[in-house]
Amino acid sequence: MPDSLDQLNARLLAFARERDWEQFHSPKNLAMALAGEAGELLEHFQWLSEQQSAELSAEKKRQVAHELADILNYLVRLAERLDIDLLAAADEKIAINAARYPADKVRGDARRASEYGDEDTSLDGSA
């Protein structure tokens, strides 16, 4: 991706300001818009088999790409409004998940951390 998140944020901020839309970009409204776009993304996969979802036509893939772009744009705007560094937050969350789901204990198992039961309390966050 040629643009950084900072460059994308600058472009989105300029876009909103040129249209006097920043007044509508409260964290609540951006979160709601983000959820709406995620729903639109889901519609493209509803009722598809696993295989069909992995083998989208060129046109369907373009439509999915546009939904992903909408999601990214709202996410970047929301992070900007809340003064959250998305890359730092992602790094922190990866570290948290690595601790919650040690690879040697969960490899090939898609259960949530809370579903591992008493076999290892470090997976449910209580350790």
N, CA, C and O atoms as a GROMACS GRO file, in nm:
protein
  508
    1MET      N    1   0.086  -0.117   0.000
    1MET     CA    2   0.000   0.000   0.000
    1MET      C    3   0.090   0.123   0.000
    1MET      O    4   0.172   0.140   0.091
    2PRO      N    5   0.078   0.210  -0.100
    2PRO     CA    6   0.170   0.322  -0.111
    2PRO      C    7   0.151   0.429  -0.002
    2PRO      O    8   0.248   0.494   0.036
    3ASP      N    9   0.032   0.448   0.046
    3ASP     CA   10   0.006   0.550   0.147
    3ASP      C   11   0.022   0.495   0.287
    3ASP      O   12  -0.008   0.378   0.313
    4SER      N   13   0.069   0.580   0.378
    4SER     CA   14   0.071   0.543   0.518
    4SER      C   15  -0.065   0.577   0.579
    4SER      O   16  -0.146   0.646   0.517
    5LEU      N   17  -0.089   0.529   0.699
    5LEU     CA   18  -0.214   0.564   0.766
    5LEU      C   19  -0.220   0.715   0.791
    5LEU      O   20  -0.327   0.775   0.785
    6ASP      N   21  -0.105   0.776   0.820
    6ASP     CA   22  -0.103   0.921   0.841
    6ASP      C   23  -0.141   0.995   0.714
    6ASP      O   24  -0.216   1.093   0.719
    7GLN      N   25  -0.090   0.949   0.601
    7GLN     CA   26  -0.126   1.014   0.474
    7GLN      C   27  -0.274   0.994   0.443
    7GLN      O   28  -0.342   1.086   0.397
    8LEU      N   29  -0.324   0.874   0.467
    8LEU     CA   30  -0.466   0.847   0.446
    8LEU      C   31  -0.550   0.935   0.536
    8LEU      O   32  -0.649   0.994   0.492
    9ASN      N   33  -0.512   0.945   0.662
    9ASN     CA   34  -0.586   1.029   0.756
    9ASN      C   35  -0.588   1.174   0.709
    9ASN      O   36  -0.692   1.239   0.717
   10ALA      N   37  -0.477   1.224   0.660
   10ALA     CA   38  -0.471   1.363   0.611
   10ALA      C   39  -0.566   1.382   0.493
   10ALA      O   40  -0.635   1.483   0.484
   11ARG      N   41  -0.568   1.286   0.402
   11ARG     CA   42  -0.658   1.295   0.287
   11ARG      C   43  -0.804   1.291   0.331
   11ARG      O   44  -0.887   1.366   0.279
   12LEU      N   45  -0.837   1.202   0.426
   12LEU     CA   46  -0.975   1.192   0.475
   12LEU      C   47  -1.017   1.318   0.550
   12LEU      O   48  -1.130   1.363   0.536
   13LEU      N   49  -0.927   1.373   0.628
   13LEU     CA   50  -0.956   1.495   0.702
   13LEU      C   51  -0.982   1.610   0.606
   13LEU      O   52  -1.076   1.686   0.624
   14ALA      N   53  -0.897   1.623   0.503
   14ALA     CA   54  -0.916   1.728   0.403
   14ALA      C   55  -1.049   1.709   0.329
   14ALA      O   56  -1.120   1.806   0.304
   15PHE      N   57  -1.081   1.585   0.296
   15PHE     CA   58  -1.207   1.553   0.227
   15PHE      C   59  -1.325   1.599   0.311
   15PHE      O   60  -1.417   1.664   0.260
   16ALA      N   61  -1.324   1.565   0.440
   16ALA     CA   62  -1.434   1.602   0.529
   16ALA      C   63  -1.442   1.754   0.546
   16ALA      O   64  -1.551   1.811   0.544
   17ARG      N   65  -1.328   1.819   0.563
   17ARG     CA   66  -1.328   1.964   0.584
   17ARG      C   67  -1.374   2.039   0.460
   17ARG      O   68  -1.444   2.140   0.471
   18GLU      N   69  -1.338   1.991   0.342
   18GLU     CA   70  -1.382   2.056   0.218
   18GLU      C   71  -1.533   2.054   0.204
   18GLU      O   72  -1.590   2.140   0.137
   19ARG      N   73  -1.598   1.959   0.266
   19ARG     CA   74  -1.743   1.943   0.257
   19ARG      C   75  -1.816   1.987   0.384
   19ARG      O   76  -1.938   1.975   0.394
   20ASP      N   77  -1.740   2.038   0.480
   20ASP     CA   78  -1.794   2.076   0.610
   20ASP      C   79  -1.865   1.959   0.676
   20ASP      O   80  -1.972   1.975   0.735
   21TRP      N   81  -1.805   1.842   0.665
   21TRP     CA   82  -1.862   1.720   0.723
   21TRP      C   83  -1.799   1.684   0.857
   21TRP      O   84  -1.850   1.596   0.927
   22GLU      N   85  -1.691   1.749   0.893
   22GLU     CA   86  -1.625   1.712   1.018
   22GLU      C   87  -1.720   1.727   1.136
   22GLU      O   88  -1.708   1.657   1.236
   23GLN      N   89  -1.815   1.819   1.124
   23GLN     CA   90  -1.913   1.839   1.231
   23GLN      C   91  -1.996   1.713   1.257
   23GLN      O   92  -2.051   1.696   1.366
   24PHE      N   93  -2.006   1.626   1.158
   24PHE     CA   94  -2.084   1.503   1.172
   24PHE      C   95  -1.999   1.384   1.216
   24PHE      O   96  -2.051   1.277   1.246
   25HIS      N   97  -1.868   1.403   1.220
   25HIS     CA   98  -1.777   1.292   1.246
   25HIS      C   99  -1.743   1.280   1.394
   25HIS      O  100  -1.626   1.280   1.432
   26SER      N  101  -1.845   1.269   1.476
   26SER     CA  102  -1.824   1.241   1.618
   26SER      C  103  -1.782   1.095   1.631
   26SER      O  104  -1.810   1.015   1.542
   27PRO      N  105  -1.716   1.060   1.740
   27PRO     CA  106  -1.682   0.918   1.758
   27PRO      C  107  -1.804   0.826   1.749
   27PRO      O  108  -1.796   0.719   1.689
   28LYS      N  109  -1.916   0.867   1.807
   28LYS     CA  110  -2.038   0.785   1.801
   28LYS      C  111  -2.081   0.764   1.657
   28LYS      O  112  -2.108   0.651   1.616
   29ASN      N  113  -2.089   0.872   1.580
   29ASN     CA  114  -2.134   0.860   1.441
   29ASN      C  115  -2.037   0.778   1.357
   29ASN      O  116  -2.080   0.699   1.274
   30LEU      N  117  -1.909   0.797   1.378
   30LEU     CA  118  -1.810   0.720   1.302
   30LEU      C  119  -1.817   0.572   1.338
   30LEU      O  120  -1.805   0.487   1.250
   31ALA      N  121  -1.836   0.541   1.467
   31ALA     CA  122  -1.848   0.401   1.508
   31ALA      C  123  -1.972   0.338   1.446
   31ALA      O  124  -1.969   0.222   1.403
   32MET      N  125  -2.082   0.413   1.442
   32MET     CA  126  -2.204   0.361   1.381
   32MET      C  127  -2.185   0.340   1.231
   32MET      O  128  -2.231   0.240   1.176
   33ALA      N  129  -2.118   0.434   1.165
   33ALA     CA  130  -2.093   0.420   1.021
   33ALA      C  131  -2.003   0.300   0.994
   33ALA      O  132  -2.023   0.227   0.897
   34LEU      N  133  -1.904   0.279   1.081
   34LEU     CA  134  -1.813   0.166   1.069
   34LEU      C  135  -1.890   0.034   1.080
   34LEU      O  136  -1.868  -0.058   1.002
   35ALA      N  137  -1.979   0.027   1.176
   35ALA     CA  138  -2.061  -0.095   1.193
   35ALA      C  139  -2.150  -0.117   1.072
   35ALA      O  140  -2.168  -0.230   1.027
   36GLY      N  141  -2.207  -0.010   1.019
   36GLY     CA  142  -2.292  -0.022   0.901
   36GLY      C  143  -2.215  -0.075   0.781
   36GLY      O  144  -2.264  -0.160   0.707
   37GLU      N  145  -2.094  -0.024   0.762
   37GLU     CA  146  -2.011  -0.070   0.651
   37GLU      C  147  -1.970  -0.216   0.670
   37GLU      O  148  -1.961  -0.292   0.573
   38ALA      N  149  -1.943  -0.256   0.794
   38ALA     CA  150  -1.911  -0.396   0.821
   38ALA      C  151  -2.029  -0.485   0.784
   38ALA      O  152  -2.011  -0.595   0.732
   39GLY      N  153  -2.150  -0.438   0.811
   39GLY     CA  154  -2.270  -0.511   0.772
   39GLY      C  155  -2.280  -0.524   0.620
   39GLY      O  156  -2.318  -0.628   0.568
   40GLU      N  157  -2.246  -0.415   0.549
   40GLU     CA  158  -2.249  -0.421   0.403
   40GLU      C  159  -2.145  -0.521   0.350
   40GLU      O  160  -2.169  -0.588   0.250
   41LEU      N  161  -2.031  -0.529   0.416
   41LEU     CA  162  -1.930  -0.628   0.378
   41LEU      C  163  -1.986  -0.770   0.398
   41LEU      O  164  -1.969  -0.856   0.312
   42LEU      N  165  -2.051  -0.793   0.509
   42LEU     CA  166  -2.108  -0.925   0.538
   42LEU      C  167  -2.210  -0.968   0.432
   42LEU      O  168  -2.219  -1.086   0.400
   43GLU      N  169  -2.285  -0.872   0.379
   43GLU     CA  170  -2.386  -0.906   0.279
   43GLU      C  171  -2.325  -0.974   0.156
   43GLU      O  172  -2.390  -1.056   0.092
   44HIS      N  173  -2.201  -0.940   0.124
   44HIS     CA  174  -2.136  -1.000   0.006
   44HIS      C  175  -2.104  -1.148   0.028
   44HIS      O  176  -2.088  -1.223  -0.068
   45PHE      N  177  -2.095  -1.189   0.154
   45PHE     CA  178  -2.057  -1.327   0.185
   45PHE      C  179  -2.174  -1.412   0.236
   45PHE      O  180  -2.164  -1.534   0.247
   46GLN      N  181  -2.284  -1.344   0.268
   46GLN     CA  182  -2.400  -1.417   0.321
   46GLN      C  183  -2.444  -1.523   0.221
   46GLN      O  184  -2.460  -1.495   0.102
   47TRP      N  185  -2.464  -1.642   0.269
   47TRP     CA  186  -2.512  -1.757   0.195
   47TRP      C  187  -2.408  -1.821   0.104
   47TRP      O  188  -2.440  -1.918   0.036
   48LEU      N  189  -2.286  -1.771   0.100
   48LEU     CA  190  -2.182  -1.836   0.020
   48LEU      C  191  -2.122  -1.951   0.100
   48LEU      O  192  -2.118  -1.947   0.223
   49SER      N  193  -2.075  -2.051   0.031
   49SER     CA  194  -2.000  -2.157   0.097
   49SER      C  195  -1.859  -2.105   0.128
   49SER      O  196  -1.820  -1.999   0.079
   50GLU      N  197  -1.785  -2.180   0.208
   50GLU     CA  198  -1.646  -2.142   0.236
   50GLU      C  199  -1.569  -2.128   0.105
   50GLU      O  200  -1.495  -2.031   0.087
   51GLN      N  201  -1.586  -2.224   0.016
   51GLN     CA  202  -1.514  -2.222  -0.112
   51GLN      C  203  -1.556  -2.102  -0.196
   51GLN      O  204  -1.471  -2.033  -0.252
   52GLN      N  205  -1.685  -2.077  -0.207
   52GLN     CA  206  -1.734  -1.963  -0.285
   52GLN      C  207  -1.680  -1.831  -0.229
   52GLN      O  208  -1.646  -1.740  -0.304
   53SER      N  209  -1.672  -1.822  -0.098
   53SER     CA  210  -1.623  -1.698  -0.037
   53SER      C  211  -1.475  -1.674  -0.067
   53SER      O  212  -1.429  -1.559  -0.062
   54ALA      N  213  -1.402  -1.778  -0.097
   54ALA     CA  214  -1.259  -1.767  -0.129
   54ALA      C  215  -1.235  -1.749  -0.279
   54ALA      O  216  -1.122  -1.721  -0.320
   55GLU      N  217  -1.339  -1.766  -0.360
   55GLU     CA  218  -1.325  -1.761  -0.505
   55GLU      C  219  -1.420  -1.658  -0.566
   55GLU      O  220  -1.502  -1.692  -0.652
   56LEU      N  221  -1.410  -1.535  -0.521
   56LEU     CA  222  -1.499  -1.429  -0.570
   56LEU      C  223  -1.465  -1.392  -0.713
   56LEU      O  224  -1.350  -1.397  -0.755
   57SER      N  225  -1.569  -1.356  -0.788
   57SER     CA  226  -1.547  -1.305  -0.924
   57SER      C  227  -1.473  -1.171  -0.914
   57SER      O  228  -1.467  -1.110  -0.807
   58ALA      N  229  -1.418  -1.127  -1.025
   58ALA     CA  230  -1.346  -0.999  -1.027
   58ALA      C  231  -1.438  -0.885  -0.984
   58ALA      O  232  -1.397  -0.797  -0.908
   59GLU      N  233  -1.560  -0.885  -1.032
   59GLU     CA  234  -1.655  -0.778  -0.997
   59GLU      C  235  -1.691  -0.783  -0.850
   59GLU      O  236  -1.695  -0.679  -0.784
   60LYS      N  237  -1.717  -0.903  -0.797
   60LYS     CA  238  -1.751  -0.917  -0.655
   60LYS      C  239  -1.633  -0.876  -0.568
   60LYS      O  240  -1.650  -0.812  -0.465
   61LYS      N  241  -1.512  -0.912  -0.611
   61LYS     CA  242  -1.392  -0.875  -0.536
   61LYS      C  243  -1.376  -0.722  -0.534
   61LYS      O  244  -1.336  -0.666  -0.432
   62ARG      N  245  -1.408  -0.656  -0.645
   62ARG     CA  246  -1.402  -0.510  -0.650
   62ARG      C  247  -1.502  -0.450  -0.553
   62ARG      O  248  -1.470  -0.353  -0.484
   63GLN      N  249  -1.622  -0.506  -0.546
   63GLN     CA  250  -1.725  -0.457  -0.453
   63GLN      C  251  -1.681  -0.477  -0.308
   63GLN      O  252  -1.700  -0.389  -0.224
   64VAL      N  253  -1.622  -0.592  -0.279
   64VAL     CA  254  -1.572  -0.620  -0.145
   64VAL      C  255  -1.458  -0.524  -0.111
   64VAL      O  256  -1.449  -0.475   0.002
   65ALA      N  257  -1.372  -0.497  -0.208
   65ALA     CA  258  -1.262  -0.402  -0.186
   65ALA      C  259  -1.315  -0.264  -0.148
   65ALA      O  260  -1.258  -0.197  -0.062
   66HIS      N  261  -1.424  -0.222  -0.212
   66HIS     CA  262  -1.482  -0.092  -0.180
   66HIS      C  263  -1.540  -0.091  -0.039
   66HIS      O  264  -1.530   0.010   0.032
   67GLU      N  265  -1.601  -0.201   0.003
   67GLU     CA  266  -1.653  -0.208   0.141
   67GLU      C  267  -1.538  -0.206   0.241
   67GLU      O  268  -1.546  -0.139   0.344
   68LEU      N  269  -1.432  -0.278   0.211
   68LEU     CA  270  -1.314  -0.277   0.299
   68LEU      C  271  -1.254  -0.137   0.308
   68LEU      O  272  -1.210  -0.094   0.414
   69ALA      N  273  -1.254  -0.065   0.195
   69ALA     CA  274  -1.203   0.072   0.195
   69ALA      C  275  -1.290   0.162   0.282
   69ALA      O  276  -1.239   0.245   0.357
   70ASP      N  277  -1.422   0.146   0.272
   70ASP     CA  278  -1.511   0.225   0.358
   70ASP      C  279  -1.483   0.197   0.505
   70ASP      O  280  -1.478   0.290   0.586
   71ILE      N  281  -1.465   0.071   0.539
   71ILE     CA  282  -1.436   0.032   0.677
   71ILE      C  283  -1.305   0.095   0.722
   71ILE      O  284  -1.298   0.152   0.831
   72LEU      N  285  -1.202   0.084   0.640
   72LEU     CA  286  -1.072   0.142   0.674
   72LEU      C  287  -1.084   0.293   0.692
   72LEU      O  288  -1.029   0.349   0.787
   73ASN      N  289  -1.153   0.359   0.601
   73ASN     CA  290  -1.166   0.504   0.609
   73ASN      C  291  -1.235   0.548   0.738
   73ASN      O  292  -1.189   0.641   0.805
   74TYR      N  293  -1.346   0.483   0.772
   74TYR     CA  294  -1.414   0.518   0.896
   74TYR      C  295  -1.328   0.484   1.018
   74TYR      O  296  -1.328   0.559   1.116
   75LEU      N  297  -1.257   0.374   1.013
   75LEU     CA  298  -1.170   0.336   1.124
   75LEU      C  299  -1.059   0.439   1.145
   75LEU      O  300  -1.031   0.477   1.258
   76VAL      N  301  -0.997   0.483   1.037
   76VAL     CA  302  -0.890   0.583   1.046
   76VAL      C  303  -0.946   0.714   1.101
   76VAL      O  304  -0.883   0.778   1.185
   77ARG      N  305  -1.064   0.755   1.053
   77ARG     CA  306  -1.125   0.879   1.103
   77ARG      C  307  -1.159   0.868   1.251
   77ARG      O  308  -1.136   0.962   1.327
   78LEU      N  309  -1.214   0.753   1.293
   78LEU     CA  310  -1.249   0.733   1.433
   78LEU      C  311  -1.124   0.739   1.520
   78LEU      O  312  -1.126   0.802   1.626
   79ALA      N  313  -1.019   0.674   1.478
   79ALA     CA  314  -0.894   0.677   1.554
   79ALA      C  315  -0.840   0.820   1.565
   79ALA      O  316  -0.791   0.860   1.670
   80GLU      N  317  -0.850   0.895   1.457
   80GLU     CA  318  -0.803   1.034   1.459
   80GLU      C  319  -0.884   1.116   1.558
   80GLU      O  320  -0.828   1.195   1.635
   81ARG      N  321  -1.015   1.099   1.557
   81ARG     CA  322  -1.101   1.177   1.646
   81ARG      C  323  -1.076   1.143   1.793
   81ARG      O  324  -1.093   1.228   1.881
   82LEU      N  325  -1.035   1.019   1.820
   82LEU     CA  326  -1.009   0.975   1.958
   82LEU      C  327  -0.861   0.982   1.994
   82LEU      O  328  -0.822   0.943   2.105
   83ASP      N  329  -0.778   1.030   1.902
   83ASP     CA  330  -0.633   1.040   1.922
   83ASP      C  331  -0.573   0.904   1.961
   83ASP      O  332  -0.500   0.891   2.060
   84ILE      N  333  -0.606   0.804   1.880
   84ILE     CA  334  -0.555   0.668   1.900
   84ILE      C  335  -0.460   0.635   1.785
   84ILE      O  336  -0.495   0.654   1.668
   85ASP      N  337  -0.343   0.588   1.818
   85ASP     CA  338  -0.246   0.542   1.719
   85ASP      C  339  -0.283   0.398   1.684
   85ASP      O  340  -0.261   0.306   1.764
   86LEU      N  341  -0.340   0.379   1.567
   86LEU     CA  342  -0.390   0.246   1.528
   86LEU      C  343  -0.278   0.143   1.522
   86LEU      O  344  -0.297   0.029   1.566
   87LEU      N  345  -0.162   0.180   1.470
   87LEU     CA  346  -0.053   0.082   1.460
   87LEU      C  347  -0.002   0.043   1.598
   87LEU      O  348   0.028  -0.074   1.622
   88ALA      N  349   0.008   0.138   1.688
   88ALA     CA  350   0.051   0.106   1.826
   88ALA      C  351  -0.055   0.019   1.894
   88ALA      O  352  -0.021  -0.076   1.965
   89ALA      N  353  -0.183   0.052   1.873
   89ALA     CA  354  -0.290  -0.028   1.933
   89ALA      C  355  -0.288  -0.171   1.877
   89ALA      O  356  -0.309  -0.267   1.952
   90ALA      N  357  -0.264  -0.184   1.746
   90ALA     CA  358  -0.258  -0.318   1.686
   90ALA      C  359  -0.141  -0.397   1.741
   90ALA      O  360  -0.155  -0.516   1.772
   91ASP      N  361  -0.026  -0.334   1.754
   91ASP     CA  362   0.090  -0.402   1.812
   91ASP      C  363   0.061  -0.450   1.954
   91ASP      O  364   0.094  -0.562   1.990
   92GLU      N  365  -0.002  -0.362   2.033
   92GLU     CA  366  -0.035  -0.398   2.171
   92GLU      C  367  -0.132  -0.515   2.174
   92GLU      O  368  -0.117  -0.607   2.254
   93LYS      N  369  -0.233  -0.512   2.086
   93LYS     CA  370  -0.334  -0.619   2.085
   93LYS      C  371  -0.275  -0.752   2.038
   93LYS      O  372  -0.314  -0.858   2.088
   94ILE      N  373  -0.181  -0.747   1.944
   94ILE     CA  374  -0.114  -0.871   1.901
   94ILE      C  375  -0.038  -0.932   2.018
   94ILE      O  376  -0.040  -1.054   2.037
   95ALA      N  377   0.029  -0.848   2.096
   95ALA     CA  378   0.103  -0.898   2.213
   95ALA      C  379   0.008  -0.959   2.316
   95ALA      O  380   0.037  -1.064   2.374
   96ILE      N  381  -0.106  -0.894   2.339
   96ILE     CA  382  -0.206  -0.948   2.432
   96ILE      C  383  -0.256  -1.083   2.384
   96ILE      O  384  -0.265  -1.178   2.462
   97ASN      N  385  -0.289  -1.092   2.254
   97ASN     CA  386  -0.339  -1.219   2.200
   97ASN      C  387  -0.233  -1.328   2.202
   97ASN      O  388  -0.265  -1.445   2.223
   98ALA      N  389  -0.108  -1.291   2.180
   98ALA     CA  390   0.000  -1.390   2.187
   98ALA      C  391   0.010  -1.450   2.327
   98ALA      O  392   0.036  -1.569   2.342
   99ALA      N  393  -0.011  -1.367   2.428
   99ALA     CA  394  -0.008  -1.417   2.566
   99ALA      C  395  -0.132  -1.501   2.597
   99ALA      O  396  -0.123  -1.601   2.668
  100ARG      N  397  -0.247  -1.461   2.545
  100ARG     CA  398  -0.371  -1.533   2.571
  100ARG      C  399  -0.379  -1.666   2.496
  100ARG      O  400  -0.441  -1.761   2.542
  101TYR      N  401  -0.315  -1.671   2.380
  101TYR     CA  402  -0.322  -1.788   2.293
  101TYR      C  403  -0.181  -1.836   2.257
  101TYR      O  404  -0.137  -1.817   2.144
  102PRO      N  405  -0.109  -1.897   2.351
  102PRO     CA  406   0.027  -1.945   2.320
  102PRO      C  407   0.021  -2.048   2.206
  102PRO      O  408  -0.056  -2.143   2.211
  103ALA      N  409   0.102  -2.027   2.104
  103ALA     CA  410   0.097  -2.110   1.983
  103ALA      C  411   0.112  -2.258   2.015
  103ALA      O  412   0.045  -2.342   1.954
  104ASP      N  413   0.199  -2.292   2.109
  104ASP     CA  414   0.222  -2.433   2.140
  104ASP      C  415   0.102  -2.499   2.208
  104ASP      O  416   0.094  -2.621   2.214
  105LYS      N  417   0.010  -2.419   2.260
  105LYS     CA  418  -0.108  -2.475   2.329
  105LYS      C  419  -0.235  -2.469   2.244
  105LYS      O  420  -0.328  -2.546   2.269
  106VAL      N  421  -0.242  -2.380   2.146
  106VAL     CA  422  -0.367  -2.360   2.074
  106VAL      C  423  -0.358  -2.388   1.924
  106VAL      O  424  -0.455  -2.369   1.852
  107ARG      N  425  -0.243  -2.431   1.877
  107ARG     CA  426  -0.225  -2.453   1.733
  107ARG      C  427  -0.337  -2.540   1.676
  107ARG      O  428  -0.361  -2.651   1.724
  108GLY      N  429  -0.405  -2.489   1.573
  108GLY     CA  430  -0.510  -2.565   1.506
  108GLY      C  431  -0.643  -2.568   1.578
  108GLY      O  432  -0.734  -2.638   1.535
  109ASP      N  433  -0.657  -2.494   1.688
  109ASP     CA  434  -0.778  -2.494   1.770
  109ASP      C  435  -0.835  -2.352   1.771
  109ASP      O  436  -0.769  -2.260   1.819
  110ALA      N  437  -0.955  -2.335   1.720
  110ALA     CA  438  -1.013  -2.201   1.703
  110ALA      C  439  -1.104  -2.157   1.817
  110ALA      O  440  -1.178  -2.059   1.802
  111ARG      N  441  -1.100  -2.226   1.930
  111ARG     CA  442  -1.186  -2.185   2.041
  111ARG      C  443  -1.141  -2.050   2.096
  111ARG      O  444  -1.026  -2.010   2.079
  112ARG      N  445  -1.235  -1.980   2.161
  112ARG     CA  446  -1.203  -1.855   2.230
  112ARG      C  447  -1.125  -1.890   2.357
  112ARG      O  448  -1.134  -2.002   2.407
  113ALA      N  449  -1.050  -1.794   2.408
  113ALA     CA  450  -0.969  -1.818   2.527
  113ALA      C  451  -1.053  -1.869   2.643
  113ALA      O  452  -1.008  -1.957   2.717
  114SER      N  453  -1.173  -1.817   2.661
  114SER     CA  454  -1.259  -1.857   2.772
  114SER      C  455  -1.311  -2.000   2.758
  114SER      O  456  -1.363  -2.056   2.854
  115GLU      N  457  -1.297  -2.060   2.640
  115GLU     CA  458  -1.350  -2.194   2.616
  115GLU      C  459  -1.248  -2.304   2.644
  115GLU      O  460  -1.280  -2.422   2.628
  116TYR      N  461  -1.129  -2.269   2.683
  116TYR     CA  462  -1.028  -2.370   2.709
  116TYR      C  463  -1.044  -2.434   2.845
  116TYR      O  464  -0.981  -2.536   2.874
  117GLY      N  465  -1.127  -2.376   2.929
  117GLY     CA  466  -1.156  -2.435   3.059
  117GLY      C  467  -1.040  -2.428   3.154
  117GLY      O  468  -0.957  -2.337   3.144
  118ASP      N  469  -1.033  -2.522   3.245
  118ASP     CA  470  -0.932  -2.521   3.351
  118ASP      C  471  -0.799  -2.578   3.309
  118ASP      O  472  -0.705  -2.579   3.389
  119GLU      N  473  -0.787  -2.626   3.185
  119GLU     CA  474  -0.661  -2.691   3.146
  119GLU      C  475  -0.543  -2.596   3.148
  119GLU      O  476  -0.430  -2.641   3.165
  120ASP      N  477  -0.567  -2.463   3.132
  120ASP     CA  478  -0.458  -2.365   3.142
  120ASP      C  479  -0.521  -2.229   3.167
  120ASP      O  480  -0.579  -2.169   3.077
  121THR      N  481  -0.509  -2.180   3.292
  121THR     CA  482  -0.575  -2.055   3.326
  121THR      C  483  -0.515  -1.935   3.258
  121THR      O  484  -0.579  -1.830   3.257
  122SER      N  485  -0.395  -1.944   3.199
  122SER     CA  486  -0.338  -1.828   3.130
  122SER      C  487  -0.416  -1.797   3.003
  122SER      O  488  -0.405  -1.686   2.950
  123LEU      N  489  -0.494  -1.890   2.952
  123LEU     CA  490  -0.570  -1.866   2.830
  123LEU      C  491  -0.695  -1.786   2.854
  123LEU      O  492  -0.747  -1.725   2.761
  124ASP      N  493  -0.746  -1.784   2.977
  124ASP     CA  494  -0.870  -1.711   3.001
  124ASP      C  495  -0.844  -1.575   3.062
  124ASP      O  496  -0.938  -1.506   3.101
  125GLY      N  497  -0.719  -1.536   3.072
  125GLY     CA  498  -0.685  -1.405   3.123
  125GLY      C  499  -0.679  -1.397   3.273
  125GLY      O  500  -0.654  -1.289   3.326
  126SER      N  501  -0.700  -1.508   3.345
  126SER     CA  502  -0.702  -1.502   3.491
  126SER      C  503  -0.565  -1.525   3.553
  126SER      O  504  -0.548  -1.507   3.673
  127ALA      N  505  -0.467  -1.563   3.473
  127ALA     CA  506  -0.333  -1.588   3.528
  127ALA      C  507  -0.251  -1.460   3.534
  127ALA      O  508  -0.136  -1.463   3.578
   0.00000   0.00000   0.00000
